[in-house]
Amino acid sequence: MADLIHLIYNSVATGSQPQQEVRDILTKSRTNNAASQVTGMLLLAEGSFFQVLEGPSAAVEETFARVCADPRHTRVTVIIREPIARRAFSEWTMGLASLTSEDLRSTEGLNDLFQSAQVLEAIDPGRARKLLEAFKNGRWRVRLNGALSVPKAPPPPLAEDAADAAPRPGTVRPEFSFAFQPIVDAQAGKSIGHEALVRGRHQELAAEVLNRVPLHDVADFDEDARRVAVSLAARLGLKGRLHLNIVPQVQSARNPGLDSTLDAARRCGLTPDRLVLEVKHEATIADPVATAQWLQQYREHGVLVSIDDFGSGHAGLALLDHYQPNMISLSMWLVRNIESHGPRQAILRGLMQTCGDLGIDIIAKGVESIDEYGFLRAEGITLFQGYLLGKPGFEQLPRAMLPAEAG
Ligand SMILES: Cc1cc2nc3c(=O)[nH]c(=O)nc-3n(C[C@H](O)[C@H](O)[C@H](O)COP(=O)(O)O)c2cc1C
């Protein structure tokens, strides 16, 4: 058997009359595909294309490369590319279905895919069929209506004062201080807090600082660092919440500095509900029961809990059940280039539904491009952190920049 694959993608039509263009596409496709043993199905609904290309992998890739370069559509997003045992569309050099009944009537030779549902029944009940059904039900329709465009005007600063740098007094162990990175509520158009990121006295990155902490001292360092973060943020005039990290090795070893963190907050006039503890998924490996117990203690005081880097390593869905956090932050791999990455988009939608049902907020971290931001916004994500919205400021609470909302 030849090395058969199917490649399934979606895209958005660029022309205002895609129904007209699709006839030319179809004529050309049927000739070309017959010659190269490519079969498949092209769907058009509300300006979105969804196409299954199947055949020998070289032929499919060659066809797809041509299709990608076609200016009649844009935002081509591969949903799946995988080997298959047999074709689902062996009869069709390129089937076509459109969701508007008018097109179905007026275009000769169209497969009345969605009206009679006969075609769907004829398709192998594998992944292609599931995806076609998902598309039929309104998934995978690409939206272009503004939210993804690059803002023309420079982004406006948020209403939050940038504070003067405040050097940290007297230090212990490796000299350290903090940078603070803003977290933004894009819907409300304002910063809701900052994450404290440990830095060396000369702004060395966290890993470099932590590597210099002797192993026996990690827990004390971790506790001390959080106290410093709290008082520095307060001194700098923190207005929203403060997100605090815990060194992963410490998390399951003992109650990681609950009292001293809360004491520091109290002295600085920060109520516990302005503290968010970011738990790394590594904590859950060694001793999940101990982790759950001390997290519970924090929560009893009103401290909020976030699971960091959700979606990577061991940060699986089960954590939402075990720890019932107030929020999660999306792992950066999930955010990166999500606007053109089908599997990441599907994972995001599932997560949003799960978290929505559980009342868990989602923060998209590590957002670096306007396309990532635009896609996530269009999907309904409201909380963001990343270079696009504001870099960490050393011993400062930097202002966040909100990309202009189009539309
Ligand atoms: C949504 C969409 C789907 C397309 N599907 C196919 C296809 O399955 N096969 C194909 O040969 N061309 C397809 N095309 C057209 C190609 O982009 C390209 O115009 C065509 O292959 C050029 O063929 P030629 O080199 O023989 O002129 C598609 C175009 C669009 C916009």
The ligand as a MOL file (V3000), in Angstrom:
LIG
                    3D

  0  0  0     0  0            999 V3000
M  V30 BEGIN CTAB
M  V30 COUNTS 31 33 0 0 0
M  V30 BEGIN ATOM
M  V30 1 C -9.5290 26.5340 -0.8580 0
M  V30 2 C -8.7750 26.0640 -2.0610 0
M  V30 3 C -8.6830 24.7110 -2.3190 0
M  V30 4 C -7.9850 24.2600 -3.4410 0
M  V30 5 N -7.8810 22.9180 -3.6640 0
M  V30 6 C -7.1560 22.4710 -4.7100 0
M  V30 7 C -6.9710 21.0770 -4.9550 0
M  V30 8 O -7.4920 20.2150 -4.2490 0
M  V30 9 N -6.2210 20.6940 -6.0160 0
M  V30 10 C -5.6450 21.5900 -6.8580 0
M  V30 11 O -4.9710 21.1770 -7.8080 0
M  V30 12 N -5.8080 22.9100 -6.6610 0
M  V30 13 C -6.5400 23.3820 -5.6320 0
M  V30 14 N -6.7070 24.7310 -5.4370 0
M  V30 15 C -6.1860 25.6510 -6.4720 0
M  V30 16 C -4.7220 25.8510 -6.3090 0
M  V30 17 O -4.4760 26.8230 -5.3120 0
M  V30 18 C -4.0810 26.3500 -7.6090 0
M  V30 19 O -4.7580 27.5010 -8.0450 0
M  V30 20 C -4.1440 25.3170 -8.6830 0
M  V30 21 O -3.7540 24.0760 -8.1930 0
M  V30 22 C -3.2100 25.7150 -9.8440 0
M  V30 23 O -3.2370 24.7230 -10.7790 0
M  V30 24 P -2.3840 24.8460 -12.1360 0
M  V30 25 O -0.9660 24.9750 -11.6960 0
M  V30 26 O -2.6870 23.5720 -12.8520 0
M  V30 27 O -2.9060 26.0800 -12.8300 0
M  V30 28 C -7.3920 25.2020 -4.3300 0
M  V30 29 C -7.5000 26.5480 -4.0500 0
M  V30 30 C -8.1770 26.9890 -2.9310 0
M  V30 31 C -8.2710 28.4570 -2.6430 0
M  V30 END ATOM
M  V30 BEGIN BOND
M  V30 1 1 1 2
M  V30 2 1 2 3
M  V30 3 2 2 30
M  V30 4 2 3 4
M  V30 5 1 4 5
M  V30 6 1 4 28
M  V30 7 2 5 6
M  V30 8 1 6 7
M  V30 9 1 6 13
M  V30 10 2 7 8
M  V30 11 1 7 9
M  V30 12 1 9 10
M  V30 13 2 10 11
M  V30 14 1 10 12
M  V30 15 2 12 13
M  V30 16 1 13 14
M  V30 17 1 14 15
M  V30 18 1 14 28
M  V30 19 1 15 16
M  V30 20 1 16 17
M  V30 21 1 16 18
M  V30 22 1 18 19
M  V30 23 1 18 20
M  V30 24 1 20 21
M  V30 25 1 20 22
M  V30 26 1 22 23
M  V30 27 1 23 24
M  V30 28 2 24 25
M  V30 29 1 24 26
M  V30 30 1 24 27
M  V30 31 2 28 29
M  V30 32 1 29 30
M  V30 33 1 30 31
M  V30 END BOND
M  V30 END CTAB
M  END
